[in-house]
């Protein structure tokens, strides 16, 4: 239950994949096998979120709902998410009229604040739902996982049957509920060989399913098939969990070098980089659809500005603390 830099390395890889998603064309992503790593960025982030929060609750011995829902802790987590996002939103409100892009308070309430704008809404919901999932897991983590799978599956089917508007579907964390639950569950079963066998079988079936979806144009009765998140549903989330397991198992065995150091730094700064790439591609989209021809520029711009944004916020809080 100590800080694990390997997790930051995986988050660093995931934030690079987010930039790839918004820069590369759909065909290019398919051609380079992107459904098996690039398109797993958000599910991997959410598996990690479930795992990391569980580790934090365990470290602080938080078990009762009163402990888990302390207002001061919830507000602290909300501030971490909202401050970088609100500043980015204000920037978009200012420049929106100059580039002919929509920008209003309703625009952001519906998660439209750029490429991946829905993610902020999902992270806010997680603050309030994840403690309850952990509470259930402490009592029976297998039952918690089963309930999460059924709720996630039911949400997908209900959204499809009710023809839920895409702008609403994208906002609900329930579409990633099973991925989050898997991260929580994995914390408790890391040393359980039988559970690891289940993960491997689940990942294998997920891979077959991803092949059918992305390379044989299979259409399931899930809402996600009519959206940009085609194939991201509870039938595939064992695969990003397996990637996370592989990372925790094998990355520490590799020699630590400047590459891993760089990825770990990106992982620590990943949320701020995510916010910056969201705004960056929102601006670029006013002039060009996909930017894979300038992928290097996309990467450099998002990573450099995102890193600066992260350090600027750290400086602000450090300065504020000294003034008290």
QUIBEL-V316617 format. One record per helix or strand of 2 or more residues. SS is the DSSP state (2 for helix, 1 for strand). FROM is the first residue (numbers start at 1). LEN is the number of residues. Records with the same first field share a line. If there is no record, write none. Layout:
SS: FROM-LEN / FROM-LEN
This chain:
2: 5-19 / 26-6 / 34-3 / 38-22 / 65-4 / 71-29 / 105-5 / 118-44 / 166-4 / 173-17 / 193-23 / 223-4 / 237-17 / 258-11 / 270-15 / 292-32
